[in-house]
């Protein structure tokens, strides 16, 4: 049980980090190309990424019977 919880936390941290970094990158790109180097697209993008990661973690930790993997069908 503790091993599964550890894997869920690892997946949560990795997912949140990826989403936050992607949002930050998109925010920087939009700031440079469209909004004359303003800071609000950067903070908006990273905030959206952080919020999406948090929501995914919350869903993952509150559903204890969800199995992550592939379904193998018998033939």
Beta strands, then each sheet from edge to edge (+ up, - down):
end
